[in-house]
Every structure is written in structure tokens, then in C-alpha cells.
Amino acid sequence: MTAGLFVLGAGALPATRKGLSGGEATVGATSRQAFGQPIPCLSSPQQTQFFVGNSFFNRNWVVAPSSTQARDGLGPLFNARSCSTCHRLDGRGRPPDPPGEPMVSMLLRLSIPGHDPRTGVVPEPRYGDQLNGLAIPGVEPEGRVTITYEEIAGQFAGGEPYHLRRPTYTIGDLRYGPLHPEVGLSPRTAPFMIGLGLLEAIPERALLALADPEDRDGDGISGRPNRVWDWTQQRQVVGRFGWKANQPTVAQQTTGAFLGDIGITSALFPRENCTAVQASCTAAPTGGQPEISPELLAQVIFYSRTLAVPARRDVDHVAVQRGEELFAQTQCGKCHIPTLRTGPVDGLPTLSHQTIHPYTDLLLHDMGAGLSDGRSDFDATGREWRTPPLWGIGLVVKVNGHTNFLHDGRARNLAEAVLWHGGEAETAREHFRHLPRPDRDALIRFLESL
């Protein structure tokens, strides 16, 4: 991506504060580059950081040894050659389509029963904590995932039919022996990158104030924080990133993805992601120790923290306003909290003390048996998922060319995503299912404005 692309589609901002989803960190971008814009008011040195970080976010890593020493060290096992392979145009990933194609912007987490206070899970002994479908020459990839779908019929209260699809995951071509008989699988599509610095800037006490693990107010919603390990602070903190809120900071999320997805070591995670039985992986050449320098890693982290949030669109449209009313009436806003406030962020006033509208509480909620992956992750159970932010969701089709939603992309549109909600969200789902068609369309129209 070149610097010039960052101005494409950057139109006028909405006249009302309601449209400024990221507060002062909002941009009026609506093109395919809408998720790749820097927050306003970066200083000249910060703009340089942003563009250098963008370059290393988008460029492919290569096999070591190489003359391109700043970008060598790919693998030995990996799922992607760059960050943007999964987060294409800083947007959302999707499952393979057609189902037989390789996973590109999606991965499969692995674990066995047990708990480790620092990693949150016990990795599968032969294959680690995620399946890597690619490898450098001389090393065998771990395996290949195939997805099949079962169609599930349902109907709205008025009799109109709908169909959902339930995925099943099969792992074949296992190169390092059989999986543990009690292995747990958790598919994850790549989430979009916008607004991460704003979400990181929400004070922990604000998230804890939203939690109600015992449902003391009796509204059926009992969100709770995931307590995760912060490898920099060497202590447990509240998680806020990832589908299970299993990462505490943008820095740790980024560094962990470099290792798990691309096979790039860092000062924080200096060991290659090879297990004891993967001798060829262990013996493979590396790109140095660590493979990404602290300076370059800091640029990518800065880039990830300073991606702006696109402004809402059509906020004064009658259908959008009606949909916003219904969003509240159906109790969707109980978990997808519309408005939060950030705290101070050193050196980045555009992220500091902002009133933002991410539509999330960053807490774990029981989403029912239908969405359970049967696999714990720190304090999160198999049925619990972090409330994903909704800002920018209406631009996914333009940026990424698809409308696949939920953690595994099973929902083919926003209505299917709502209909998969269960557990604490069952009441909201049933409200939606009982709405007449015009009201359902209005609610979806509101989501598409975000």
C-alpha cells in the first residue's frame, strides 16, 4: 500500500457527533481503503512511524537466510507470509469459499484439557496451540483443514423461513502423528484492525464497572472479564482483544500473531513455534534472534494502534433511526454497549479522553451451545465469547468483498449472525425473530450504517 492510498475515499465527516464513532480519531473514509487510514493529528515523526509500520504489516516475510535481512525468518511453520494476508486491507477474514480452498484469513486453535495460567490453554502435544498449514522448504506443514456445512432450517415468528449453516472441521494430512484424543478445536477468522488504540485506552475500571457476573440486576446479561497473562508486566490483567478476550494489549496481540501466524520470533516471544516431535522445524535456519527487531516491531504496533475508525453513514436516514431504536428495544445494546470513554494516552491526544461508539463491552458472554467451541481459554469457557465491536461492520462488504460474520464466519449476513445468538443473547435474538420484516430490515440497515 502506498502513502497516496490513505487519502482515497476520505470524505467529509458527519455534522453530528453521533456519526463520529471514534471521537476525534474518526475519518470520513468510505472507499476500499476505509480501514487503513491513520488517526488525525499525528505529528510528522508519528506519520513516519505509521507508514513504516504499514509497510511491514503488508510486505511478505521470506525464508532465511536472505539478503533481505529485515524481513527474513519466515516460519518454519506458518499460516501467512504477512499480517495483511489475514487482515486484508486491515479488514475482516472469512472462511474458505468455496469450502475446499485453503484457509487464508482464518486459523484453527488447538488445545487439550487443562489450564496454564500464562498461556490460558495447554497446547496439543504434537501440534502446539494452532494448526499451521504452511511450511518453508525442508519442513513438513502440520495439516490441512476441511470445512463442511449443515444447513439448519428455521422460521421467523410470522412464518417466513430462513436457513443457517453449522460448520464441521476435519483435519487431514497430519504430518507429525495423530492428534491427542481429547483435542479441542476453535476456528477463528481475522478481525478487523480499526480502533484498536481506542479500545486499549478504555480504563480497566470502566470495563469492570460493566461486568455483572452474578446478574445482580436480573436482566439475564452477566458479562465478565477474562483475566489473562500480560507477558510484559508479568501479571494477570483484564483481556480485551481476540475473540475470547485472551490478549491484554495491542503489543502482545501483535507480537503473538507474528509468532503464531508467520513464525517470526521477537524479544517477547523468542522461541520458534516448534513442538518436541517436529525435528525438522527445530533444525531449520532462522532469521536471527530475534527475527524482528524491537524497532521494527514497535512500528507495526504503532501502526496497529493508530488506525482510525470510519465515520457512520446515513445517520439521519429514517430507516437507520428506526433501526437504532429497535437495537435498543431488542436489548442488543445490553452487550454491544454503544458509548464508552477512553482515558489518557501519552503522546496521542487524538486517542485520549474520547467519547467513542464501538458497540462493545469487551467482556465475555455466554452465547449458548450453538456457538460453543467446547474449549476454554483462560477464564473463558467454550460457550463464552467477547462482544465484538460493531463499528465499521457496514463497510466490510466494500473493503473485503464478503459478509461473513461471527468468530468462524458461519453467518453469511448480519441477520444470520443475530439468529445464531443464544445463551445470554437469546432474548435479543427472539425479539429480532418476532419483528415484522420492515422492522428487521430497519435494524439491519442501522447495523450497516455503523
N, C-alpha and C positions, 0 to 999 in steps of 0.2 A: 504494500500500500504506500503510495507517495503522499507527500505533505499536501499536495493540492487537493486530494480527495476529501480532506477534512472539512472543506467549505461547501461541498456539494449538498444541496438539499437543506442548508441551514437557513430556514425562512424566519419570518417574524415570530416572536414569542406571543403567546396569548395575552390579551389585555387584562385578564383577571388572574389573581393569584391561584385560583383553583386549578388552572392549567399548568402551573409550574410544579411538576411532580417532584423535582429535585431542588426546589427553592432556587437559590442563585446558581446552583450547579445544573440548571436546566438549559437545554439548547433547542432551538426550533428546527430540528432536523427531521425530515420525513423520507429521505431517499434510502437506497440500499446501504448507504454508509451511516445510517442514523445512529447505530450503536457504537460507532468508532470515533466519536467526537470528544475532544478534550473539554474539561470543565472550563468555563470562562475565567479570565483574570489570572492565568498563570504568568509568572514572571518569565523573562527571556531565558534564563538558565533552566527553569522548570519546563518550558516548552521543549528545550533541547532534550531534557530527561524523558519527556513524554514520547518524542519521536524516535529516540534511540530505543526506548522500551518497546515501542510499536514495531520497530524493525526486527528485534529479536523475538517478539511474540509471533511474527508472521513467517520468518525465514526458517527453512528446514535445517535441522541438525544433520551432521554427516558422520560416517564411521571413522573412528580413529585408527591409526594416526593419519592426519591430513594437514595440508598446508594451511587450511582454514582453521587455525588452532582455537580461535574464539568460539567456533561452533562445531567442534568435533567431540566425539564421545557418545554418539547415538547408541542407545541400547546398553548391553547386548540384547535384552528383551524389551519390547516396547509395543505401544498401540498406535502411536502417532509420531511424525517427524517434526512437528511444530505445534505450538499452542493453538494456532489458528486452524489446524486440521480438525480439531474437535469444536473449537469456538469460532466457526467460520463467520467472518465479518463481525466478530465479537458477539455473535448471537447464539441461538439455541441449537443443540444437536437433535438428532432424530434416530429412530431405529432403522435398520436396513430396509430399503424399499427399491426393488422387490425384496421379499424376505431372504432370498438366497445370497444377496450381495454381502461382502464383508462388513463388519462393524467399522464405521469410520468416526462417528461423533458420539459413540456410546461404548460403555465398557461393562464388564461383569465383575463385581466384587465377590471375593471368596473368603470363607472363614469356617472354623469348626467350633463346636460348643465350648464355652469357656469365656474368660474375661481377663484382659490385660489392662491395668489402669493407665498405661501410657499409650497404647495403640488402640484401645477400645474393643479390639477383637483378638482372637487367636487365629493367625493365618493358617491356611491349608498347608500341611507339611511339605508337599511336593511343589506346589504352585504359588505359594505366597498369598497375599491379600487381594490380588486381582489377576485375572487371566490376561496374558499378553499374547496376542495373535500374530505378532511380527517379531523378527529377529535379524541380526546382522549376519553376514556370511560366516559359515562355520559354526553357527549356533542354531539349534532347533527351536522354532516357535512353540509355545506351550500347547496350543489347541485352537479349535475353531468352534464358534457358537452358531447354532442354527435356531431361528425363532419360527414357531408355528402359532397360528391363532385359531381360537374357537370363537365362533360368533354366538353372542348371547342376546336373545330377544327380550324386549320389554315394551312397555307402552306408557304413555302419559295418561294422566287421570281422565282426559277426555276421550281416550281410546286410540289416539294416534300412535302408531308403532315406532320403535327405534331399535337399533342394534348396537351393542358394544362388542369389543373384541378382547378376549383374555389370552395373554401370551404364555407360551411354554418354551423354556430354554433347554436346549440339548447341546452338550459339549462333546465334540468328536475330535479325532486325530490327536489324541493326547500323547505327547512325546516323552513324558517323564514318568509314566506309570499311571495307575488308576487314582482317581480322586478318593479322598477319605470318605468312608460310607456315610458319615454324618455331615458332609459338607453343606454349607449354606450359600445360596446364590442371591446376589442382589444386583439387578440391572440398573444402570444409571446413565441417562443422557446428559450431555454437557449443558449446564445452564448458561444464560447469557451473562455478560460481564458488566453491564451498566450499573452505575450507582454503588459499587462495592465500597468505595471510600465513605460514602454517606452512611451505609449500613454499619460499617465498622465504627463510625463516630457516634452512634447511639449509645449513651451511657448504659453500662450493665444494670445499674439500679432501675433504669426505665423498663428494661426487659423483665426484670424480676417483679416489678410492680404489676405487669400484665399477667403474670403467671397465676394460676388458680388450680394447683394440682389436686386439691380436695373438692373442687367445685363448691366452694362455700356459698357462692351466690345462687346456686341451684339452677343455672341456665344451661346445664348439660355440656358446657365447654370447660375443659380442665387442662389448658396448656401448661407445659412445664419446660424449664430449660434443660438442655443437655449439658452435663458437666464433662469437659474434655481436657486433655492434657495440652498445655502450652509448652512447647519444647524450648522456647526462648526464656520464658520466665521460670520454667521447671516447677510448675504447679498447675492445679486444676483451675479452670476458668469456665465461663459460660460460652458454649459454642454458638456460632451464628451463621456459618457458611456450610455449603454442601446440603444434599437432600435430607440428611439426618442431623444437620447442625453439628457435624463432627469436627469442624475446624474453627478455631477461635479468631484468626486474623487473616487478612489478605496475604500477608507474607508467608504464613505457614501453609495456607491453601495453595499458593503459587509454587512454593518450594516442594511440597508434597507431590503436586502434579508433574513437575519436572522429573522427579524420580520415578513415580509410578507409571506415568503415561509415556515419557520419552526416554527414560533410563539415564537421566542426567543428574549426577551427584552434585552436592553443594556442601558448604560448611555445616549447615544444619543437618543434612542427611547425607553423610559421606560414603556410605556403603552401597554398592550396586545391589539391585533388587534380584539377586540370585539366591535360590534355596540350596540346601546342602546336597541335593541329588543332581543339581544342574552344573556338572563339572565343566562343560564347555563354556557356559555362561561365566563362571568364576575365572576361567583361564583367558577370557577374551581381552584384547587390548583396551585400554581406557584412554580418555581424553585428558588425563591429568587428575590431580587430587587437590581441590575438587574440579569437576569438569566445567562448571560455570563459575566464573569469578564472582566474588561478593559485589563488585562494582556493577557488572552487567546484570546480575540478579536484582540488585536494587533498582535498576532502571525499569526492568519488566514489572516489578512490584509497584513502582510509582505509576507506570502506565495503567496498570490494573486498578489502582486506587483512584485515578483521576479521569476515568471515562465518565462522560456526562450522561444525564438522563434526558431522553427526548420529551418534549412537552406533550401534553394531551392535545387531542384534536376534537373539533366539533363539540366543545363543552357546552355550547348554548343550543345545540340541536334538541328538539322536543323529545325525540326518542331516547337520546342519551340521558337527558334529565329524568325521564320516566324510568329508565333502566337503573339509574343511580338510586332513586327512591326504592325500587324493588330490591336492589342489592342489600340495602339496609333492612327492609321489611322481611326478607327471607333469611336473615341472620348470617349472611355471608361475611359481613363486616365484623362478626364476633372474633374471627381468627385473622381474616385479612384486614387488619386494622388500617383505616385509611390514612391517619395522620400521626407522625412521630416527630421528634425534635432531636437534632444532633447536639453534641457537646463541642468543646473547643478542639481544634486540630492544629498543631503547631505548623506554621508556615503555609497553611492553606485556608485562608479566610473564607473562600467560596464553599468549603465543606463545613465550616464552623457555625454553630448556633443557627442552623437552618430548619425551617418548618418544611417537612417533606411528606410526600404522599406515596409510600411504597406499597401499601396494601399488604402488610405482613406484620406479624408479631415476633418473627424469628424463633418461635417456640415449637416444641414437639406437640403433636396432637394425634390421638388415636383415630386413624382413618378407616378402621374396620377391616374385616377379614379379607374383603375383595382386593384390597391394595397391599396386604401384608406380604413382606418378603421372607418372613419367618426367621429373621436374622437380627440379632441385637448389635448395637453399635454404641459403645459407651453406655449411657443410661437409656438410650432409645431402644424400645422393643421393636419387634418385626412389624407391628401394626402402626407404629408412630413415625410420622414424617414432619419435617419442618414446614411451616407455612411458607410457600414460595412467594416472593414479591410478584405483584402483578403489573407494576409499571413497565411500559414498553411492550406488553403482550400483544397489543393490536398491530404492531409493526413486524412481528415475526414472519408473517407470510411474505411481506415485501423484502425483508432483509435475507431471510433464509429459505424462502420458497416452499414452506410447508406449514401445516397447522397441527403438528403433533405435540401433545401436552401430557402432563404428569411425569413422574420420575423416569418412567420407561417408555414414554412416547406412545403408549397404547391408545390414548384418546386421539381421535382423528380430527377433532374440532373442539371448540370451547364447551359446547353443550355436552358432548360425551365426557369431558373432564369433570363437569359438575355432576353428571349422573353416576360417575364412579365413586363419588364421595360417600363414605359410610362412617360408622363409629360416631364420634362427636359431631360430625358434619351431616349425619343422616337427616336431622330435622331440616337443615337448609336444603338438602337435596330434595326432600319430599315437598317442601314449599315450591321449589322450582318445578318439580314434576307435575304439580297441581295447577300451575299457572296456565291460563289460556295462551294460545300460540302468539298473539300480538305482544303479550307481556314477556314471554320467554325471549322473543326476538329483541325486545327493548333492552332486557337485561344483558343479552349478548352484545348488543350494539354499544352499551355502556362499557363493557369489558374491552371491546375493540377500540374505544376512544382512549384507553389508558396508555 
